Amino acid sequence: MLGVCLLILKIIGIVLLALLLLLLLVLGLLLFVPVRYKIYASYYNELKFSASLTWLLRLLRINAKFDKEFSYEGKIAFFKFLDGTSEEDVSKEEENSTVKDASGKASSAKAKKEKNVFDDDFEDDEPNENAGKAGEEEQSSTGVKTEHFDEFYNEEFREGELGPEPDIDESRKTDDFGEDDFEDEDLDEEDLADKDLDYLLSRGPIGKVRRILIILVRKLKRILSLIADSLRKVKGAKEKLFKKINHIKELVTDEENKEFLAFIIQRLKELLKLLKPKKYKIDLHFGFEDPSTTGKILMYLSVIYGLTGLDMKINPDFEEEVKEGEILLKGSFQLIFLVIIAVKLFLNKKFKELVFK
């Protein structure tokens, strides 16, 4: 009995050890087998681009291509796990389906027309009879014949006879102000002007002048309030800007921040060194309508050259507008070094505070 238990434990240990070794093997393959990449791009009147990423003797491969249309695919051995169909293929399928639908509708309409070709004589007579019946029903329901409609309209709605004129109070036509014109003595001038605007404007030059003065005062108050609001906003924006500048100065002059910035720059250098292509070809010929734009692009390329150390063949043209060139990059990298850089970053206290704040 004891021997059987030991044998079972031995088998379980062997299986667990085999699974552990298999896991270590897969992890070692993932971390130490290099991932290879190839990127090619060219522009001569039109853009062409292709990129490929392979791993473990092309067991895993991802390809992307752009030549008037974009497509991509990904495969593990013989099994496809990524499939990017281009928009042109989708549009062709939609056109084919619409053509089929249109042909089907046309054939069905043709068959229906052939089927009812002998019923046209009977169908032509029916609308006239139906129209006559409809006219009689409409005449009987309204009680007014259409031929006498003009007479009816002229008798009832003659021009100028739209009803009695409204009564107008003759006392309001006087040109002098009275005490009875404003019953509410508590109203100030602005409320009075809003209430009797039309009345004041119709009572001679005095009312017009008063109304104009009220409008000018209101507009002046609005302009002054807008100026005051804009000044307050400018003052607040100025204070915020000074606060940000002082905060940036404190960050730059702080010793811990200086060390953190140097740490980040060092990690970026390691990443660029890891991803630097082993084989490359960079040939660029460019020029813009504005020579200053050409100079700016040349400055940015010089910065890239200083960071990467890649030899580039650059031919700037300050006289003519031209854009052409090609880029070829081939290289490889191991995931273990990416993991090391990531671990270094996450072990830094300042980086963790910045990311997980």
C-alpha positions in Angstrom: 0.0 0.0 0.0 2.8 2.4 0.9 4.6 1.5 -2.3 1.5 2.3 -4.4 1.1 5.7 -2.7 4.8 6.5 -3.3 4.4 5.5 -7.0 1.4 7.8 -7.4 3.3 10.7 -5.8 6.3 9.9 -8.1 4.1 10.1 -11.2 2.5 13.3 -10.0 5.9 14.9 -9.4 7.2 13.8 -12.8 4.1 15.3 -14.5 4.5 18.6 -12.5 8.2 18.7 -13.3 7.5 18.1 -17.0 4.8 20.9 -17.0 7.2 23.3 -15.2 10.0 22.5 -17.8 7.6 23.0 -20.6 6.5 26.4 -19.1 10.1 27.4 -18.8 10.8 26.4 -22.3 7.9 28.5 -23.7 8.9 31.4 -21.5 12.5 31.1 -22.7 11.4 31.0 -26.3 9.2 34.1 -25.8 11.9 36.1 -24.1 15.1 35.1 -25.8 14.1 34.2 -29.4 14.5 37.5 -31.4 11.6 39.2 -33.0 12.6 40.3 -36.5 11.1 43.3 -38.3 11.3 44.8 -41.8 9.9 48.1 -42.9 10.0 49.6 -46.4 8.4 52.9 -47.5 8.8 54.9 -50.7 7.2 57.9 -52.3 7.6 58.6 -56.0 4.3 60.4 -57.0 2.5 57.8 -54.8 3.0 56.2 -51.4 3.9 52.6 -51.0 4.5 50.9 -47.6 5.1 47.4 -46.3 6.0 46.0 -42.9 6.5 42.5 -41.6 7.0 41.1 -38.1 8.2 37.5 -37.7 9.1 35.3 -34.7 10.4 31.7 -34.2 11.4 30.8 -37.8 8.3 32.6 -39.2 6.0 30.5 -37.0 4.3 33.8 -36.1 4.1 36.4 -38.8 2.2 39.7 -39.2 2.3 41.5 -42.5 0.9 44.9 -43.4 0.9 46.6 -46.9 -0.3 49.8 -48.4 -0.3 50.2 -52.2 -3.4 52.4 -53.2 -5.2 50.3 -50.5 -4.4 49.0 -47.1 -4.4 45.3 -46.1 -2.9 43.3 -43.3 -2.9 39.7 -42.1 -1.5 37.6 -39.2 -0.8 33.9 -39.1 0.4 31.3 -36.6 1.8 28.4 -38.6 -1.1 27.8 -41.1 -3.9 29.4 -39.0 -4.9 33.0 -39.8 -5.9 35.1 -36.7 -5.8 38.5 -38.4 -7.5 39.3 -41.7 -7.8 42.9 -43.0 -9.8 43.2 -46.2 -9.4 46.4 -48.2 -12.2 48.8 -48.6 -12.0 48.3 -52.4 -12.8 44.6 -52.1 -15.8 45.4 -49.8 -17.1 48.0 -52.3 -16.8 45.5 -55.2 -18.8 43.0 -53.2 -21.5 45.7 -52.5 -21.6 46.6 -56.2 -22.0 43.0 -57.2 -24.9 42.6 -54.7 -26.6 45.8 -55.9 -26.3 44.7 -59.5 -27.8 41.3 -58.7 -30.7 43.0 -56.8 -31.3 45.5 -59.7 -31.3 42.6 -62.3 -33.8 40.7 -60.1 -36.1 43.6 -59.8 -35.9 44.4 -63.5 -36.8 40.7 -64.4 -39.7 40.7 -62.0 -41.1 44.0 -63.3 -40.7 42.7 -66.9 -42.6 39.5 -66.0 -45.4 41.5 -64.3 -45.7 43.8 -67.4 -46.0 40.8 -69.7 -48.6 39.2 -67.5 -50.9 42.3 -67.4 -50.5 43.4 -71.0 -54.1 42.4 -71.9 -55.7 44.3 -69.0 -54.6 47.7 -70.2 -57.8 48.4 -72.2 -60.0 47.7 -69.2 -57.8 49.7 -66.8 -57.9 52.8 -69.0 -61.7 53.1 -68.8 -62.0 52.7 -65.0 -60.2 55.9 -63.9 -62.5 58.1 -66.0 -65.6 56.6 -64.4 -64.1 56.8 -60.9 -63.1 60.4 -61.5 -66.7 61.3 -62.5 -68.1 59.7 -59.4 -65.6 61.4 -57.2 -66.5 64.8 -58.7 -70.2 64.2 -58.0 -69.5 63.1 -54.5 -67.4 66.1 -53.8 -70.0 68.5 -55.2 -72.8 66.9 -53.1 -70.8 66.9 -49.9 -69.6 70.6 -50.1 -72.9 72.0 -51.4 -71.0 74.6 -53.5 -70.3 74.0 -57.2 -66.8 74.8 -58.4 -68.1 76.9 -61.3 -69.8 79.3 -58.9 -66.8 79.6 -56.6 -65.6 82.9 -58.1 -69.0 84.4 -57.6 -69.2 83.3 -54.0 -65.7 84.6 -53.3 -66.4 88.1 -54.8 -69.6 88.5 -52.9 -68.3 87.6 -49.5 -64.7 88.7 -49.5 -64.5 91.8 -51.6 -61.3 93.9 -51.3 -61.5 96.3 -48.5 -64.5 94.7 -46.7 -62.6 92.6 -44.2 -64.7 93.8 -41.3 -65.5 96.9 -39.3 -62.6 99.2 -38.4 -61.5 99.1 -34.8 -62.5 102.0 -32.5 -59.7 104.4 -31.8 -59.6 106.4 -28.7 -59.5 110.1 -29.8 -58.1 111.1 -26.4 -54.8 109.3 -27.2 -54.3 111.5 -30.3 -53.4 114.6 -28.4 -49.9 115.9 -28.4 -49.6 116.8 -24.8 -48.7 114.5 -21.8 -51.3 114.2 -19.1 -51.2 112.9 -15.6 -53.6 110.1 -16.5 -51.2 108.7 -19.1 -49.2 106.9 -16.4 -51.3 105.5 -13.6 -48.5 103.7 -11.9 -46.4 106.3 -10.1 -43.9 103.7 -8.7 -42.4 102.9 -12.1 -39.0 104.4 -12.9 -38.0 105.8 -16.3 -36.6 102.5 -17.7 -39.7 100.5 -16.8 -41.8 103.3 -18.2 -39.9 103.4 -21.4 -40.2 99.6 -21.8 -43.9 99.7 -21.2 -44.8 102.6 -23.4 -42.1 102.5 -26.1 -44.3 103.0 -29.1 -46.3 105.7 -27.2 -43.2 107.7 -26.4 -41.8 107.5 -29.9 -45.2 108.7 -31.3 -45.4 111.8 -29.0 -43.0 114.2 -30.5 -39.3 114.9 -30.2 -39.2 114.9 -26.4 -40.1 111.2 -26.1 -37.7 110.3 -28.9 -34.8 112.0 -27.2 -35.6 110.4 -23.8 -35.8 107.0 -25.5 -32.5 107.5 -27.3 -30.8 108.6 -24.1 -32.1 105.5 -22.2 -30.9 103.2 -25.0 -27.5 104.9 -25.0 -27.2 104.5 -21.2 -28.1 100.8 -21.3 -25.6 100.1 -24.1 -22.9 102.0 -22.2 -23.6 99.9 -19.1 -23.4 96.7 -21.1 -20.1 97.8 -22.7 -18.6 98.7 -19.3 -19.8 95.3 -17.8 -18.2 93.4 -20.7 -14.9 95.3 -20.3 -14.9 94.6 -16.5 -15.6 90.9 -17.2 -12.8 90.6 -19.8 -10.4 92.4 -17.4 -11.2 89.9 -14.6 -10.7 87.0 -17.0 -7.4 88.3 -18.2 -6.3 88.8 -14.6 -7.3 85.3 -13.7 -5.5 83.8 -16.7 -2.4 85.8 -15.9 -2.3 84.5 -12.3 -2.8 80.9 -13.6 0.0 81.3 -16.1 2.4 82.6 -13.4 1.4 79.7 -11.2 2.2 77.2 -13.9 5.6 78.9 -14.7 6.6 78.8 -11.0 5.5 75.2 -10.8 7.6 74.3 -13.8 10.6 76.1 -12.3 10.2 74.2 -9.1 10.0 70.9 -11.0 13.1 71.7 -13.1 15.2 73.0 -10.2 14.3 70.1 -7.8 17.1 67.6 -7.4 14.7 64.6 -7.4 13.1 65.7 -10.6 16.5 66.2 -12.2 17.5 62.6 -11.3 14.1 61.3 -12.6 14.5 63.1 -15.9 18.1 61.7 -16.3 16.7 58.3 -15.5 14.0 58.5 -18.2 16.5 59.8 -20.8 18.7 56.8 -20.0 15.9 54.3 -20.5 14.9 56.0 -23.8 18.5 55.6 -25.0 18.4 51.9 -24.1 15.2 51.5 -26.0 16.5 53.2 -29.1 19.7 51.1 -28.9 17.6 48.0 -28.7 15.3 48.8 -31.6 18.1 50.3 -33.8 18.0 48.5 -37.2 21.0 46.4 -38.2 20.5 47.1 -41.9 19.0 50.3 -43.2 18.8 52.7 -46.2 17.5 56.2 -45.9 17.4 58.3 -49.1 15.3 61.5 -49.0 15.0 64.3 -51.5 12.5 67.0 -50.4 11.8 70.7 -51.0 8.8 72.9 -50.1 7.3 76.0 -51.6 8.4 78.0 -48.5 12.2 77.5 -47.9 11.7 78.0 -44.2 9.6 74.8 -44.1 12.5 72.9 -45.8 14.9 74.3 -43.2 12.6 73.2 -40.3 12.3 69.6 -41.7 16.1 69.5 -42.1 16.5 70.6 -38.4 14.1 67.8 -37.2 16.0 65.2 -39.2 19.3 66.3 -37.7 17.8 65.8 -34.2 16.8 62.3 -35.2 20.3 61.6 -36.6 21.8 62.8 -33.3 19.5 60.5 -31.2 19.7 57.3 -33.4 23.1 57.7 -35.1 21.7 56.5 -38.4 23.5 57.6 -41.6 20.9 59.3 -43.8 21.3 60.5 -47.4 19.4 63.8 -47.3 19.1 66.1 -50.3 17.2 69.3 -49.5 16.0 71.5 -52.3 15.4 75.2 -51.4 14.4 76.2 -54.9 11.8 73.7 -56.2 9.0 71.8 -54.5 9.7 68.1 -54.6 8.9 65.2 -52.3 10.5 61.7 -53.0 12.6 59.1 -51.3 12.6 55.7 -49.8 13.3 54.1 -46.4 14.4 50.5 -45.6 14.8 49.3 -42.0 15.7 45.7 -41.0 16.5 44.6 -37.5 15.6 42.4 -34.5 15.2 42.6 -30.8 14.7 40.3 -27.8 11.7 40.7 -25.5 13.8 40.1 -22.4 15.4 43.5 -22.8 12.0 45.2 -23.1 11.0 43.4 -19.9 14.1 44.6 -18.2 13.5 48.3 -19.2 9.9 48.0 -18.1 10.9 46.5 -14.7 13.4 49.4 -14.2 10.7 51.9 -14.8 8.2 50.4 -12.5 10.7 50.0 -9.7 11.3 53.7 -9.8 9.3 55.5 -7.0 8.9 58.7 -9.0 7.6 56.9 -12.0 5.1 54.9 -9.9 3.9 58.2 -8.3 3.5 59.7 -11.8 1.7 56.7 -13.3 -0.5 55.5 -10.4 -1.3 58.9 -8.9 
